[in-house]
Amino acid sequence: MRERATATISTLVVDDEQLACDELTYLLKDFPEVEVVATGSNGLEALELIGKLEPDLVFLDVHMPGLDGMALARVIARFST
């Protein structure tokens, strides 16, 4: 059997709908290798948290007021190259 990695995947969950954010965070608890290090409610907050925490994985809502998930992904892609 293949060995599983024991490293923790630091994760950020961002959604302007609190119930959706809470639900995804709750569902991710079933995966011990995933650690939700923070949650956010909009794209600007996500950008700040990403810069501060440098998570391995970010779940972004696609439709948020202001800076939505797609726009934020484009911003991050520009800075990561």
PLY file of the C-alpha trace (Angstrom):
ply
format ascii 1.0
element vertex 81
property float x
property float y
property float z
element edge 80
property int vertex1
property int vertex2
end_header
0.00 0.00 0.00
1.22 3.51 -0.83
2.25 5.63 2.16
0.34 8.84 2.72
2.11 12.10 3.32
1.89 13.30 6.89
2.40 16.97 6.12
-0.39 19.36 7.00
-1.92 21.45 4.21
-2.54 24.95 5.57
-5.83 26.14 4.13
-7.77 29.40 3.86
-11.53 29.43 3.20
-13.08 32.63 1.80
-16.79 33.19 1.16
-19.05 36.19 1.69
-21.84 33.86 2.82
-20.99 32.85 6.40
-23.03 29.63 6.26
-21.14 28.44 3.18
-17.81 29.29 4.80
-18.79 27.47 7.99
-20.05 24.42 6.07
-16.86 24.02 4.04
-14.73 24.50 7.15
-16.81 21.84 8.90
-16.51 19.40 5.97
-12.74 19.85 5.81
-12.45 18.59 9.40
-12.89 15.08 7.95
-9.43 15.43 6.39
-6.78 15.38 9.13
-4.08 16.53 6.72
-6.02 19.75 6.05
-5.74 22.52 8.63
-8.00 25.54 8.12
-5.77 28.33 9.42
-8.23 31.16 8.77
-11.45 32.17 7.08
-12.32 35.36 5.27
-15.45 37.04 3.99
-14.24 38.95 0.92
-11.46 39.19 -1.63
-9.60 42.05 0.03
-9.54 40.23 3.34
-8.37 37.09 1.51
-5.52 39.01 -0.12
-4.38 40.24 3.29
-4.63 36.76 4.85
-2.77 35.15 1.95
0.08 37.63 2.33
0.21 37.16 6.09
-0.32 33.39 6.39
0.98 32.08 3.02
-1.43 29.11 3.00
-0.82 26.06 0.84
-4.42 25.99 -0.39
-7.15 28.63 -0.75
-10.85 27.97 -1.33
-12.38 31.10 -2.89
-15.99 31.91 -3.59
-16.24 32.88 -7.25
-18.97 35.50 -6.73
-18.24 38.00 -3.96
-18.89 41.73 -3.85
-15.88 43.89 -4.65
-12.88 41.69 -5.40
-14.37 38.31 -6.31
-12.57 34.98 -6.38
-11.70 35.11 -10.08
-10.25 38.63 -9.85
-8.29 37.65 -6.76
-6.87 34.60 -8.55
-5.66 36.90 -11.35
-4.02 39.25 -8.81
-2.27 36.35 -7.09
-1.10 34.90 -10.42
0.52 38.21 -11.35
2.51 38.36 -8.11
3.53 34.71 -8.06
5.48 34.80 -11.33
0 1
1 2
2 3
3 4
4 5
5 6
6 7
7 8
8 9
9 10
10 11
11 12
12 13
13 14
14 15
15 16
16 17
17 18
18 19
19 20
20 21
21 22
22 23
23 24
24 25
25 26
26 27
27 28
28 29
29 30
30 31
31 32
32 33
33 34
34 35
35 36
36 37
37 38
38 39
39 40
40 41
41 42
42 43
43 44
44 45
45 46
46 47
47 48
48 49
49 50
50 51
51 52
52 53
53 54
54 55
55 56
56 57
57 58
58 59
59 60
60 61
61 62
62 63
63 64
64 65
65 66
66 67
67 68
68 69
69 70
70 71
71 72
72 73
73 74
74 75
75 76
76 77
77 78
78 79
79 80
